[in-house]
Amino acid sequence: MSVEIQVGQSGSCPHDSKGIKKVKDNEYTISPQWREIPGRDEEAVSGWGARLEIKLVNKSKKTCKVILHIDWQFPSKDHHLVKALRDFAYIKKNGDWKMIVPERIDGSVVTFVLDLPAGETDIAQYPAYNLPELKQDIKAWKKNGAIISTYGKSEKKIELPFITFDSKETGKEKVILLIRNHAYETAGSYCCRGIVNFLLGGSDLAVYLLSRFSFRILPMTNIDGVEFGMSRLTSPQGANLNRYNTNRDSSFSAMLNFIDEQKPELVMNYHNWQFKFKDGMWCKSEHYQKMIMHYLSDIYLEHKRLDSIIVFKKEFNPGFERSSLHDYIENKFGSTTVTYEFPWFGRTTKRMEELGERSFIAFLLARVEEVDGNTHG
């Protein structure tokens, strides 16, 4: 009874079979960061990439035991971080993703021992969400009345979609949501699904927020990186879409042009960092820090720390290597921006969708309170 590993599909990582070595029947060593083309930053071997997505195929009619040695290729001085950051993964069962823990960790190698049922089974570092899932969601959103347009094409000539929510009321503030700047950070896509479904749901709160704001949602800005198995960048030597000073390509230029044309008052950006026990929020306003923490005050129920909110106050420097896209937006348009970091550890896809909806609402209610004032009778 032999189990095969398939790569090369949308989003798979490693994207090439050379990143997989067969030890013996049903036992494999997998190097997620293997690249035929040398990469930079997190796309480099021995870097910090976190993309692993493979499909296991059990062609027999019986359950098979399979052993997977995931070699993250961390240098020896960083082996302690493998246990800190990579001591879990996700498996797709019955149509949803469930967290699994390894049998052991040796240096940079994380070993999973699985009883694999007949048929296909997906394994990933985080619940996968790639171009096929986006197309499926867009189809459902269109059916429910969403307006889908494109703002350009990626370097690989893939159309870059955006979703518009804009009721007839005038004088509304424009909000842009940036999703999936970094390819491995799939939490953003599930947050986006929760947000769009909320706006389409017709609740009293959704109707009210639509009367106050107009929305432009970019559900997959790094569509090349997602499709071709990158971790953060758009290609092995490509753009970091969360930085202003970066190796620019078609995806970056299209995104920046769109933002410049829209001139948003508010910007939200969804990420998931690799820390397991804390959620993060990057902003420069103590008001938003206080109010969003209030609206999300029960996240401690998911074993996340509440003291993880980070406020940075710094001037925009376009020549600085780590100068963020948000620094540029705030400097040019006076926008209020927030970046969320929601790690996967211990969370389901349904919970991530709910967290997307709640964090979206929290930011907007904080804005309403700021603009209208909080009066007491």
Phi, psi and omega per residue, in radians:
M1 nan 1.925 -3.026
S2 -1.946 2.379 3.083
V3 -1.825 2.289 3.115
E4 -1.860 2.680 3.054
I5 -1.955 2.182 3.140
Q6 -1.816 2.346 3.031
V7 -2.304 3.035 3.116
G8 1.695 -0.168 3.067
Q9 -1.363 3.071 3.141
S10 -0.954 2.155 3.025
G11 1.414 -0.080 -3.047
S12 -1.173 2.573 3.139
C13 -2.625 2.079 0.106
P14 -1.171 2.601 -3.097
H15 -1.457 -0.216 -3.084
D16 -2.164 2.498 -3.102
S17 -1.116 -0.292 3.110
K18 -1.167 -0.264 3.077
G19 -1.463 0.083 -3.113
I20 -2.211 2.270 3.104
K21 -2.152 2.288 3.126
K22 -1.487 2.116 3.102
V23 -1.410 -0.858 3.020
K24 -2.869 -3.083 -3.107
D25 -0.923 2.193 3.074
N26 1.108 0.413 3.047
E27 -2.377 2.182 -3.022
Y28 -2.361 2.610 2.907
T29 -1.877 2.250 -3.056
I30 -2.129 2.246 3.084
S31 -1.910 1.645 -3.055
P32 -1.035 -0.505 -3.050
Q33 -1.655 0.210 3.109
W34 -1.100 2.316 3.132
R35 -2.354 2.292 3.011
E36 -1.236 -0.638 3.078
I37 -1.729 2.224 3.140
P38 -0.981 2.417 -3.130
G39 -1.940 3.002 3.086
R40 -2.120 2.902 3.124
D41 0.895 -2.240 -3.073
E42 -1.342 -0.085 3.048
E43 -1.550 -0.047 -3.116
A44 -1.445 2.597 2.993
V45 -1.054 2.487 -3.046
S46 1.121 0.406 3.065
G47 -1.649 -2.620 -3.046
W48 -2.045 0.353 -3.138
G49 -1.025 2.594 -3.105
A50 -2.287 0.532 -3.086
R51 -1.768 2.039 3.006
L52 -2.438 2.063 3.062
E53 -2.579 1.968 3.133
I54 -2.331 2.773 3.070
K55 -2.045 2.172 3.082
L56 -1.723 2.352 -3.097
V57 -2.116 1.983 3.064
N58 -1.761 1.810 -3.047
K59 -1.453 -0.119 3.097
S60 -1.443 3.086 3.117
K61 -1.739 0.093 -3.101
K62 -2.096 2.783 3.055
T63 -1.188 2.377 3.128
C64 -2.065 2.539 2.994
K65 -1.500 2.265 3.139
V66 -2.276 2.458 3.136
I67 -2.039 2.192 -3.123
L68 -2.073 2.081 3.048
H69 -1.756 1.844 -3.114
I70 -1.605 1.895 -3.104
D71 -1.719 1.851 -3.115
W72 -1.421 -0.077 3.020
Q73 1.029 0.558 3.040
F74 -1.222 2.487 3.025
P75 -1.117 2.736 -3.027
S76 -0.998 -0.598 -3.120
K77 -1.165 -0.274 -3.112
D78 -1.947 0.208 -3.093
H79 -1.048 -0.531 3.132
H80 -1.094 -0.444 -3.125
L81 -1.336 -0.349 3.092
V82 -1.087 -0.815 3.112
K83 -1.181 -0.606 -3.128
A84 -1.214 -0.560 -2.989
L85 -2.015 -0.434 -2.954
R86 -2.177 0.452 -3.102
D87 -1.562 0.592 3.044
F88 -2.835 2.884 3.031
A89 -2.686 -3.023 3.140
Y90 -2.245 2.524 3.074
I91 -2.195 2.478 -3.116
K92 -1.618 2.031 3.141
K93 -2.263 2.322 3.102
N94 0.922 0.665 3.042
G95 1.483 -0.060 3.125
D96 -2.315 2.905 -3.071
W97 -1.694 2.345 3.122
K98 -2.165 2.456 -3.141
M99 -1.323 2.465 3.080
I100 -2.237 2.728 3.126
V101 -2.051 2.660 -3.059
P102 -1.370 2.822 3.026
E103 -1.251 -0.661 -3.134
R104 -2.872 2.900 3.062
I105 -2.306 2.161 3.116
D106 -2.172 1.839 -3.112
G107 1.102 -2.078 3.139
S108 -1.695 0.100 -3.071
V109 -1.808 2.167 3.115
V110 -1.891 2.133 -3.031
T111 -1.897 2.193 3.063
F112 -1.957 2.367 3.052
V113 -2.036 2.068 -2.988
L114 -2.203 2.510 2.930
D115 -1.647 1.877 -2.937
L116 -1.731 2.141 3.113
P117 -1.263 2.942 3.082
A118 -1.082 2.584 3.115
G119 1.710 -2.693 -3.051
E120 -1.764 2.445 3.093
T121 -2.369 2.292 3.129
D122 -1.712 2.360 3.062
I123 -2.143 2.363 3.136
A124 -2.636 2.724 3.053
Q125 -1.104 -0.753 3.048
Y126 -2.269 2.739 3.119
P127 -0.877 2.228 -3.031
A128 -1.311 2.601 3.002
Y129 -2.708 1.879 -3.045
N130 -2.137 -2.917 -3.070
L131 -1.042 -0.709 3.093
P132 -1.044 -0.687 3.108
E133 -1.159 -0.677 3.110
L134 -1.111 -0.779 3.139
K135 -1.076 -0.674 3.110
Q136 -1.140 -0.749 3.105
D137 -1.129 -0.762 -3.139
I138 -1.046 -0.706 3.105
K139 -1.050 -0.770 3.129
A140 -1.181 -0.717 -3.140
W141 -1.123 -0.732 3.089
K142 -1.037 -0.757 -3.134
K143 -1.044 -0.540 -3.125
N144 -1.651 0.168 2.985
G145 1.831 0.062 3.134
A146 -1.234 2.552 3.088
I147 -1.709 2.036 -3.100
I148 -1.953 2.231 3.091
S149 -2.301 -3.121 3.066
T150 -2.193 2.640 -3.141
Y151 -2.051 0.209 3.105
G152 2.588 -2.935 3.102
K153 -2.246 2.653 3.126
S154 -1.363 3.094 3.101
E155 -1.058 -0.527 3.114
K156 -1.579 0.245 3.064
K157 1.157 0.502 3.045
I158 -1.628 2.327 -3.120
E159 -1.144 2.439 -3.122
L160 -1.791 1.916 -3.039
P161 -1.514 2.715 2.898
F162 -2.469 2.713 -3.079
I163 -1.996 2.329 -3.108
T164 -1.935 2.277 2.952
F165 -2.181 1.952 -3.032
D166 -2.669 1.696 3.122
S167 -1.324 -3.139 -2.969
K168 -1.363 -0.249 -3.108
E169 -1.076 2.546 3.141
T170 -1.752 2.923 3.063
G171 1.289 0.349 -3.113
K172 -1.510 2.620 3.060
E173 -1.370 2.521 -3.109
K174 -1.644 2.287 -3.122
V175 -2.068 2.295 3.031
I176 -1.987 2.345 3.030
L177 -1.954 2.198 3.106
L178 -1.886 2.122 -3.061
I179 -2.123 2.364 2.976
R180 1.201 0.742 2.967
N181 -0.973 -0.654 -3.131
H182 -1.919 2.289 -2.922
A183 -1.101 -0.669 -3.053
Y184 -1.342 -0.257 -2.949
E185 -1.496 1.264 -3.005
T186 -1.231 -0.263 3.105
A187 -0.952 -0.652 -3.137
G188 -1.029 -0.659 -3.124
S189 -1.190 -0.681 3.105
Y190 -1.265 -0.620 3.013
C191 -1.054 -0.758 3.137
C192 -1.055 -0.747 3.114
R193 -1.029 -0.760 3.116
G194 -1.108 -0.683 -3.125
I195 -1.174 -0.844 -3.112
V196 -1.125 -0.743 3.118
N197 -1.102 -0.616 3.072
F198 -1.111 -0.815 -3.114
L199 -1.157 -0.510 3.111
L200 -1.485 -0.176 -2.973
G201 -1.345 -0.335 3.066
G202 1.371 0.272 3.094
S203 -1.178 2.846 3.133
D204 -1.000 -0.733 -3.121
L205 -1.179 -0.701 3.108
A206 -1.082 -0.761 3.132
V207 -1.093 -0.724 3.137
Y208 -1.113 -0.833 -3.119
L209 -1.128 -0.609 3.077
L210 -1.180 -0.415 3.085
S211 -1.386 -0.317 -3.105
R212 -1.765 -0.466 -3.018
F213 -2.363 2.667 2.919
S214 -1.943 2.524 -2.986
F215 -2.152 2.432 2.960
R216 -2.200 2.018 -3.053
I217 -1.964 2.099 3.091
L218 -1.756 1.731 -2.913
P219 -1.368 -0.226 3.132
M220 -2.772 1.390 -3.087
T221 -1.175 -0.607 -3.121
N222 -1.725 1.093 -3.016
I223 -1.219 -0.567 3.078
D224 -1.173 -0.807 -3.129
G225 -1.069 -0.697 3.101
V226 -1.132 -0.828 -3.039
E227 -1.189 -0.584 -3.016
F228 -1.943 0.465 2.896
G229 1.298 0.453 3.094
M230 -1.366 2.985 3.046
S231 -1.688 -1.063 3.141
R232 -2.072 -0.734 -2.982
L233 -1.429 3.035 3.116
T234 -1.427 -0.308 3.101
S235 -2.838 3.016 -3.115
P236 -0.950 -0.562 3.110
Q237 -2.048 0.396 -2.927
G238 -1.531 -2.718 -3.034
A239 -1.562 2.531 2.895
N240 -1.702 1.836 -2.997
L241 -1.251 -0.070 3.073
N242 -1.733 0.145 3.130
R243 -2.127 2.572 3.049
Y244 -1.470 -0.716 3.125
N245 -1.639 1.675 -3.045
T246 -2.635 3.017 3.022
N247 -1.271 1.786 -2.986
R248 -1.386 2.561 3.075
D249 -2.490 -2.947 -3.051
S250 -1.098 -0.700 -3.138
S251 -1.112 -0.761 3.130
F252 -1.122 -0.834 -3.096
S253 -1.085 -0.725 3.139
A254 -1.120 -0.749 3.125
M255 -1.112 -0.811 -3.106
L256 -1.144 -0.718 3.102
N257 -1.079 -0.710 3.131
F258 -1.092 -0.804 3.131
I259 -1.091 -0.753 3.136
D260 -1.086 -0.656 3.132
E261 -1.236 -0.659 -3.060
Q262 -1.371 -0.534 -3.108
K263 0.862 1.114 -3.030
P264 -1.268 2.573 2.990
E265 -1.446 -0.539 -3.078
L266 -2.310 2.477 3.116
V267 -2.399 2.318 3.016
M268 -2.091 2.448 3.134
N269 -2.325 2.258 -3.058
Y270 -1.911 2.233 -3.136
H271 -2.367 2.962 2.846
N272 -2.386 2.029 3.084
W273 -1.438 3.110 -2.993
Q274 -1.627 -0.138 3.035
F275 -1.028 2.505 -3.073
K276 -1.640 -0.548 -2.875
F277 -1.950 0.196 3.102
K278 -2.537 2.460 2.982
D279 -1.604 2.648 -3.121
G280 -2.254 2.704 3.046
M281 -2.526 2.183 3.123
W282 -1.811 2.080 3.046
C283 -2.755 3.044 -3.094
K284 -2.043 0.123 -3.044
S285 -2.000 2.200 3.087
E286 -1.172 -0.534 3.093
H287 -1.069 -0.863 -3.111
Y288 -1.195 -0.632 3.082
Q289 -1.001 -0.876 -3.084
K290 -1.144 -0.814 -3.040
M291 -1.255 -0.709 -3.139
I292 -1.193 -0.681 3.055
M293 -1.040 -0.656 3.112
H294 -1.116 -0.839 -3.081
Y295 -1.236 -0.390 3.124
L296 -1.916 0.459 -2.953
S297 -1.171 -0.239 -3.099
D298 -1.698 0.241 3.137
I299 -1.169 -0.269 3.101
Y300 -1.072 -0.352 3.113
L301 -1.120 -0.301 3.136
E302 -1.831 0.432 3.077
H303 1.083 0.670 3.080
K304 -2.024 2.499 -3.141
R305 -1.372 2.533 3.120
L306 -1.558 -0.186 -3.093
D307 -1.584 0.381 -3.041
S308 -1.654 0.032 3.130
I309 -1.246 2.245 -3.041
I310 -2.068 2.269 3.086
V311 -2.036 2.111 3.083
F312 -1.948 2.319 3.061
K313 -2.149 1.869 -3.104
K314 -2.614 2.735 3.118
E315 -1.449 2.593 3.128
F316 -1.263 2.254 3.092
N317 -2.252 1.721 -3.048
P318 -1.073 -0.352 -3.135
G319 -1.554 -0.168 -3.105
F320 -1.353 2.295 -3.011
E321 -1.000 -0.670 -3.072
R322 -1.733 0.290 3.090
S323 -1.135 2.207 -2.989
S324 -1.496 2.822 3.034
L325 -1.053 -0.614 -3.122
H326 -1.202 -0.603 3.054
D327 -1.022 -0.750 3.120
Y328 -1.082 -0.821 -3.095
I329 -1.108 -0.788 -3.136
E330 -1.114 -0.713 -3.119
N331 -1.186 -0.703 -3.042
K332 -1.408 -0.683 -3.012
F333 -2.009 -0.082 -3.061
G334 1.178 0.441 -3.081
S335 -1.250 2.722 2.927
T336 -1.693 2.208 -3.081
T337 -2.202 2.683 3.019
V338 -2.514 2.424 3.033
T339 -2.064 2.156 3.102
Y340 -1.681 2.518 3.039
E341 -2.210 1.836 -3.103
F342 -2.040 1.809 -3.129
P343 -1.245 2.742 -3.090
W344 -1.414 -0.489 -2.941
F345 -0.784 2.104 3.082
G346 1.378 0.063 -3.083
R347 -1.915 2.586 3.035
T348 -1.672 2.922 3.103
T349 -1.133 -0.643 3.108
K350 -1.099 -0.737 -3.137
R351 -1.150 -0.641 3.126
M352 -1.162 -0.658 3.062
E353 -1.074 -0.753 3.112
E354 -1.114 -0.681 3.136
L355 -1.170 -0.637 3.049
G356 -1.046 -0.838 3.129
E357 -1.052 -0.820 -3.061
R358 -1.171 -0.718 -3.120
S359 -1.231 -0.588 3.057
F360 -1.088 -0.873 3.128
I361 -1.100 -0.715 -3.106
A362 -1.023 -0.795 -3.136
F363 -1.108 -0.738 -3.101
L364 -1.233 -0.672 3.087
L365 -1.167 -0.611 3.052
A366 -1.076 -0.659 3.104
R367 -1.173 -0.768 3.134
V368 -1.043 -0.770 3.117
E369 -1.124 -0.647 3.119
E370 -1.144 -0.749 -3.070
V371 -1.321 -0.777 -3.020
D372 -1.519 -0.373 -3.018
G373 1.437 2.749 -3.114
N374 -1.988 1.602 -3.076
T375 -1.628 2.659 -3.128
H376 -2.162 2.310 3.112
G377 -1.480 nan nan
